[in-house]
C-alpha cells in the first residue's frame, strides 16, 4: 500500500470488491479434504461459505461454513482471500 492511499475499513474494502453479508464466497487460504503437496493437484479445493459478519478487531470477515472444515464451522479471513461464488 502506498503512503498516500487511504486506510479503508474492512466494511469499505468488502463493498469496494462488490461483496456483502450473505454472499457465498470461496476462501482461498482454507482447503477442504486431503491437502496435496502440489498446488496443481485437482483435489486441492478451497472452502466455500457465507459471509456472516464484518469484524474490525482484529480486522477481517467471518465466514460460516455449511459443514465442518478442519474441525470448525467458521473462519476469519481477509477480504483479499475471498472470491464470490456465482450462483447456477
Rosetta silent file (secondary structure, phi, psi, omega in degrees, C-alpha in Angstrom):
SEQUENCE: XXXXXXXXXXXXXXXXXXXXXXXXXXXXXXXXXXXXXXXXXXXXXXXXXXXXXXXXXXXXXXXXXXXXXXXXXXXXXXXXXXXXXXXX
SCORE:     score description
SCORE:     0.000 S_00000001
   1 L     0.000  136.398 -179.513    0.000    0.000    0.000 S_00000001
   2 L   -77.893  161.900 -177.454    1.369    3.416   -0.852 S_00000001
   3 L   -65.804  -25.432 -177.719    1.858    6.084    1.788 S_00000001
   4 L   -92.425   -5.878 -178.477   -0.857    8.258    0.196 S_00000001
   5 L   -71.313  139.506  178.652   -3.514    5.528   -0.037 S_00000001
   6 L   -70.779  148.587  176.361   -6.484    5.968    2.303 S_00000001
   7 L   -86.847  103.865 -179.258   -6.907    3.430    5.092 S_00000001
   8 L   -83.496  145.134  173.651  -10.224    1.779    4.277 S_00000001
   9 L   -72.183  166.882  179.323  -12.217   -0.031    6.933 S_00000001
  10 H   -61.309  -41.115  179.282  -12.926   -3.720    6.406 S_00000001
  11 H   -62.247  -39.834  178.161  -16.543   -2.909    5.505 S_00000001
  12 H   -67.406  -38.294  176.916  -15.361   -0.395    2.881 S_00000001
  13 H   -63.514  -41.752  179.809  -12.923   -2.950    1.431 S_00000001
  14 H   -62.672  -46.601  179.498  -15.730   -5.501    1.214 S_00000001
  15 H   -64.095  -37.476  179.673  -18.043   -3.033   -0.538 S_00000001
  16 H   -63.540  -28.264  178.140  -15.270   -1.993   -2.939 S_00000001
  17 L   -89.855    2.662  178.158  -14.997   -5.641   -4.067 S_00000001
  18 L    76.268   23.159 -179.583  -18.774   -5.821   -4.578 S_00000001
  19 L  -108.340  154.108  177.808  -19.330   -8.233   -1.678 S_00000001
  20 L  -147.603  165.824  178.290  -21.876   -8.037    1.137 S_00000001
  21 L   -59.278  133.825 -178.238  -23.041  -10.038    4.154 S_00000001
  22 L   101.004  -14.823  178.830  -24.914  -13.120    2.964 S_00000001
  23 L   -71.413  145.575  173.764  -22.871  -13.620   -0.230 S_00000001
  24 E   -84.242  130.644 -178.108  -21.449  -17.076   -0.991 S_00000001
  25 E  -137.199  161.276  171.520  -17.660  -16.968   -1.258 S_00000001
  26 E  -105.732  134.388  178.425  -14.630  -19.219   -1.615 S_00000001
  27 E  -101.759  109.038 -173.959  -11.859  -18.725    0.969 S_00000001
  28 E   -62.587  -25.813 -175.570   -8.556  -19.260   -0.826 S_00000001
  29 E   -92.070   -3.957 -179.965   -6.499  -19.967    2.289 S_00000001
  30 E  -114.553  118.578 -177.521   -8.742  -22.732    3.701 S_00000001
  31 E  -102.654  146.213  179.629   -8.602  -26.079    1.898 S_00000001
  32 E  -103.907  142.946  176.113  -11.188  -28.871    2.023 S_00000001
  33 L    79.425 -163.760 -179.464  -10.294  -32.560    2.001 S_00000001
  34 L   -65.106  143.568 -178.806   -6.798  -34.009    1.772 S_00000001
  35 L   -96.653  100.352  178.313   -4.083  -31.413    1.323 S_00000001
  36 L   -71.597  154.879 -178.715   -1.976  -32.471   -1.674 S_00000001
  37 L   -71.380  -38.811 -176.809    1.612  -31.283   -1.862 S_00000001
  38 L   -86.034  135.369  179.302    1.403  -29.890   -5.382 S_00000001
  39 L   -68.107  -18.036 -179.313   -0.623  -26.723   -5.946 S_00000001
  40 L   -90.044   -2.250 -179.233   -1.703  -28.090   -9.341 S_00000001
  41 L   -64.221  128.918 -177.304   -3.305  -31.224   -7.860 S_00000001
  42 L   -66.491  -15.126  177.593   -7.027  -31.272   -8.844 S_00000001
  43 L   -78.821   -8.230 -178.332   -8.009  -32.452   -5.332 S_00000001
  44 L   -78.151  103.227 -177.420   -6.868  -29.094   -3.926 S_00000001
  45 E  -123.144  129.596  175.257  -10.180  -27.294   -3.262 S_00000001
  46 E   -74.720  154.606 -179.685  -10.724  -24.086   -1.288 S_00000001
  47 E   -74.976  147.541  179.114  -13.539  -23.995    1.278 S_00000001
  48 E  -116.162  140.031 -179.916  -16.845  -22.361    0.400 S_00000001
  49 E  -158.930 -169.056 -178.219  -19.035  -20.474    2.854 S_00000001
  50 E  -118.159  136.752  176.401  -21.265  -17.473    3.524 S_00000001
  51 E   -67.529  119.310 -178.219  -20.153  -14.030    4.711 S_00000001
  52 E  -100.107  -38.224 -174.689  -21.633  -13.737    8.220 S_00000001
  53 E  -161.680  156.058  171.719  -20.096  -10.572    9.665 S_00000001
  54 E   -99.438  128.892 -178.498  -17.502   -7.841    9.309 S_00000001
  55 E  -115.815  128.136 -178.034  -15.075   -7.803   12.234 S_00000001
  56 E   -94.645  -21.197 -178.791  -12.983   -4.697   12.938 S_00000001
  57 L  -141.322  103.573   -4.019  -10.786   -6.019   15.764 S_00000001
  58 L   -72.908  150.140 -174.432   -8.892   -7.939   14.559 S_00000001
  59 E   -64.784  134.706  178.356   -9.863   -6.723   11.090 S_00000001
  60 E   165.040 -170.767 -177.767  -11.391   -9.327    8.791 S_00000001
  61 E  -122.704  135.451  175.398  -14.502  -11.140    7.666 S_00000001
  62 E   -90.770  123.453  179.514  -16.256  -14.004    9.478 S_00000001
  63 E  -111.771  126.433  176.617  -17.149  -16.787    7.037 S_00000001
  64 E   -98.069  134.941  178.643  -19.590  -19.512    8.088 S_00000001
  65 E   -97.357  151.839  178.341  -19.304  -22.975    6.540 S_00000001
  66 E   -72.267  -25.470  179.537  -22.282  -25.274    5.824 S_00000001
  67 E  -144.434  169.393 -177.788  -20.388  -28.184    7.395 S_00000001
  68 E   -64.387  134.957  174.307  -17.233  -28.617    9.458 S_00000001
  69 E  -124.757  116.368 -178.083  -13.978  -27.748    7.706 S_00000001
  70 L    54.616   35.119  174.138  -10.860  -28.815    9.597 S_00000001
  71 L    86.650    6.700  179.588  -12.983  -29.181   12.758 S_00000001
  72 E  -135.945  157.353 -179.297  -14.663  -25.763   12.745 S_00000001
  73 E  -102.481    8.533  179.431  -17.822  -24.256   11.242 S_00000001
  74 E  -154.971  169.339  172.166  -16.348  -20.806   10.539 S_00000001
  75 E  -148.982  167.541  178.347  -13.141  -18.917    9.789 S_00000001
  76 E  -114.806  118.238 -173.869  -11.793  -15.377    9.948 S_00000001
  77 E  -129.775  155.882  173.066  -10.447  -14.210    6.565 S_00000001
  78 L   -79.441  153.488  179.364   -9.037  -11.101    4.926 S_00000001
  79 H   -57.814  -36.798 -177.289  -11.096   -9.502    2.163 S_00000001
  80 H   -66.133  -17.470 -179.833   -8.310  -10.276   -0.329 S_00000001
  81 H   -85.087   -8.703 -171.591   -8.755  -14.046    0.274 S_00000001
  82 E   -96.450  141.227  173.894  -12.402  -14.066   -0.839 S_00000001
  83 E  -132.542  130.165 -179.046  -13.836  -14.852   -4.268 S_00000001
  84 E   -66.248  141.388  175.430  -17.568  -14.658   -4.971 S_00000001
  85 L   -95.751  123.388  179.071  -19.278  -17.918   -5.926 S_00000001
  86 L   -75.016  134.640  178.118  -21.524  -17.467   -8.940 S_00000001
  87 L   -76.259  146.310 -178.635  -24.990  -18.947   -8.473 S_00000001
  88 L  -106.026    0.000    0.000  -26.031  -21.560  -11.003 S_00000001
